[in-house]
Amino acid sequence: MDCGGGMPVRKIPKNYRSVTGRFSSQKNNRAMAFESTLERDLFLSLEFDDTVVSYEEQPLTINGEVGGPIRQYTPDCLAQHVDGMETLYEVKYVADLEKDAEVLALRFAIAERYAHERGMKFRVVSELDIRGARLENQRFLYSFSSLPKNLENLRHIILSQLKNPLPLETLLANLAPDRMKQALYIPAIWHLVFVGTLCVDMSIPVSNKTIIKVNHGTHIS
């Protein structure tokens, strides 16, 4: 099931309790509608998940009966993985999970049954699962997702300086003698990290001290 090019089954309303908007997805090549900043942050994390091929917001509505009348439930996201597995996501703040636990338990039971019957996964994620230093690094790197000018030439020069891992400040000093010339390399360096040519430790905030190294398997001429 290709979920990358569809549209949400439920129109996402303007919500004065949360932030609605659109997230520009590189993987799906379109703007994804979100109805909370937490949903937006989930989308960003999926952009960096190498197991995810594509994903879709508000993908389907499930009808199910759990402990009473038939209920409807629309998950927040459906992700398709490289291995063909699909995951339904529900995104909720911890406070909402606690406050609405009884009602949400019924909805989640419907989703779990639906997913199990179709060989899918169902995951409930909160800000504890999504947010942190890794997400902030992802947000920073995503701002360099566009192709920089003269990338191929800069790529060759940058890689030639990375026979061994180097702190960013040392790499820049080796590339150019002054800050203005160093600034020309910065978008290319972070774009190469974004696309996986270079890599950094994503679990700690990036800075001038961040160690930059060539990703395993990248050819250095």
C-alpha positions in Angstrom: 0.0 0.0 0.0 1.6 3.3 -1.2 0.7 5.9 1.4 3.0 8.7 0.2 0.8 10.4 -2.3 -2.6 10.4 -0.7 -4.6 13.1 1.1 -6.1 13.0 4.6 -9.5 11.3 4.9 -10.5 13.8 7.6 -10.2 17.5 6.9 -7.9 19.0 9.6 -9.8 21.9 11.2 -8.4 25.1 12.5 -7.8 24.5 16.2 -7.4 27.3 18.7 -6.0 25.0 21.3 -3.1 23.8 19.2 -1.1 24.8 16.2 -2.2 23.7 12.7 -0.2 24.1 9.6 1.7 22.3 6.8 5.0 20.6 6.9 7.0 20.4 3.7 8.0 16.8 3.3 11.0 15.7 1.2 10.0 12.0 1.4 6.4 12.6 0.2 7.2 15.5 -2.1 4.2 17.5 -0.8 3.0 19.6 2.1 1.7 17.5 5.0 -1.2 18.9 7.1 -0.7 18.8 10.9 -3.0 19.8 13.7 -0.4 20.0 16.5 3.2 20.8 16.8 3.7 17.3 18.1 2.3 15.8 14.9 4.7 18.1 12.9 7.6 16.9 15.0 6.6 13.3 14.3 6.7 14.0 10.6 10.1 15.5 11.0 11.4 12.4 12.8 10.0 10.2 10.1 11.9 12.1 7.5 15.1 11.0 9.2 13.9 7.4 9.8 15.8 5.3 7.2 13.3 2.5 7.6 10.4 4.7 6.4 9.7 5.0 2.7 6.7 7.3 2.9 4.0 8.4 5.3 0.5 9.9 5.2 -1.5 12.1 7.6 -5.0 11.2 8.7 -4.8 8.1 6.4 -8.0 6.3 7.1 -11.1 6.0 9.3 -11.6 2.8 11.2 -15.1 1.6 12.3 -15.0 -0.8 15.3 -17.0 -2.0 18.2 -15.3 -2.2 21.6 -17.3 -2.2 24.8 -20.4 -0.8 23.4 -21.6 0.9 20.1 -19.7 1.1 16.9 -17.1 3.9 17.1 -15.0 5.7 14.5 -11.4 6.4 14.9 -8.9 8.1 12.6 -5.2 7.6 13.4 -2.8 10.5 13.0 -0.4 8.9 10.6 0.4 5.8 8.5 4.0 5.1 7.7 5.2 2.6 5.1 8.6 0.9 5.7 11.3 -0.4 3.5 10.5 -4.0 4.4 6.8 -3.5 3.5 5.6 -3.2 7.0 3.1 -0.4 7.8 2.7 1.4 11.1 -0.3 3.4 12.3 0.7 6.3 14.6 -1.4 8.1 17.2 0.3 11.3 18.6 -0.7 12.5 22.0 0.8 14.6 24.7 1.4 12.8 28.0 -1.1 15.1 29.8 -3.9 14.2 27.3 -3.1 10.4 27.5 -3.6 10.7 31.3 -6.6 13.0 31.2 -8.5 11.1 28.5 -7.2 7.6 29.3 -10.6 5.9 29.4 -11.9 7.2 26.1 -8.6 6.8 24.4 -8.3 3.2 25.5 -11.4 2.3 23.5 -10.1 4.1 20.4 -6.7 2.5 20.7 -8.3 -0.9 21.1 -10.0 -0.4 17.8 -6.8 0.6 16.1 -4.8 -2.3 17.6 -7.4 -4.8 16.4 -7.5 -3.3 12.9 -3.7 -3.3 12.7 -3.3 -6.8 14.0 -5.8 -8.2 11.5 -3.9 -6.7 8.7 -0.3 -7.4 9.8 0.4 -3.8 10.7 1.8 -2.1 13.8 0.0 0.4 15.9 2.1 2.9 18.0 1.1 5.6 20.4 3.8 8.2 20.7 4.1 11.2 23.0 6.6 14.1 23.4 8.7 11.8 25.5 9.3 9.6 22.4 9.8 12.4 19.9 11.3 15.4 21.4 14.9 16.0 22.7 18.3 16.7 21.4 17.9 14.4 18.4 14.8 16.2 17.2 16.4 19.6 17.5 19.4 18.3 15.5 16.9 17.0 12.9 15.1 20.3 12.8 18.5 22.1 12.2 19.6 19.7 9.5 16.3 19.8 7.7 16.9 23.5 7.1 19.8 22.4 4.9 17.8 19.9 2.9 17.8 22.0 -0.3 20.7 21.4 -2.7 23.4 24.0 -2.1 25.1 25.8 -5.0 28.2 24.2 -6.4 27.7 21.2 -4.2 29.7 18.7 -6.3 32.8 20.8 -6.2 32.4 21.6 -2.5 31.7 18.0 -1.7 35.0 16.9 -3.3 37.0 19.5 -1.3 35.2 18.7 2.0 35.7 15.0 1.7 39.4 15.5 0.9 39.8 17.0 4.3 38.0 14.2 6.1 40.4 11.3 5.9 39.9 11.2 9.7 37.0 12.6 11.8 37.3 16.3 12.7 35.5 18.8 14.9 33.5 21.2 12.7 35.7 24.2 13.7 38.9 22.3 12.7 37.3 21.2 9.4 36.3 24.8 8.5 39.8 26.1 9.5 41.4 23.5 7.1 39.0 24.4 4.3 39.4 28.2 4.4 41.6 30.8 6.1 38.8 33.3 7.2 35.3 33.2 8.4 33.7 34.6 5.2 35.2 31.9 3.1 34.4 29.3 5.7 30.7 30.3 5.5 30.6 29.2 1.9 31.2 25.6 3.0 28.8 25.5 5.9 25.6 24.8 3.9 27.3 22.1 1.9 28.7 20.4 5.1 25.3 20.3 6.8 23.6 19.2 3.5 26.0 16.3 3.3 25.1 15.4 6.8 21.4 15.6 6.0 21.7 13.2 3.0 24.0 10.8 4.9 27.3 11.4 3.1 28.7 12.7 6.4 27.5 11.8 9.8 27.5 13.2 13.4 26.4 12.1 16.8 22.7 13.0 16.7 22.1 12.3 20.4 23.9 15.5 21.5 23.3 19.1 20.3 25.4 20.1 17.2 27.9 22.9 17.6 31.3 24.0 16.4 32.8 21.2 18.5 30.7 18.5 16.7 32.8 15.7 15.2 32.2 15.3 11.5 33.1 12.1 9.8 32.5 10.4 6.5 29.7 7.9 6.5 30.8 4.3 6.1 30.6 3.3 2.4 31.0 6.8 1.0 33.6 6.9 -1.8 36.4 9.4 -1.2 38.3 10.1 -4.4 
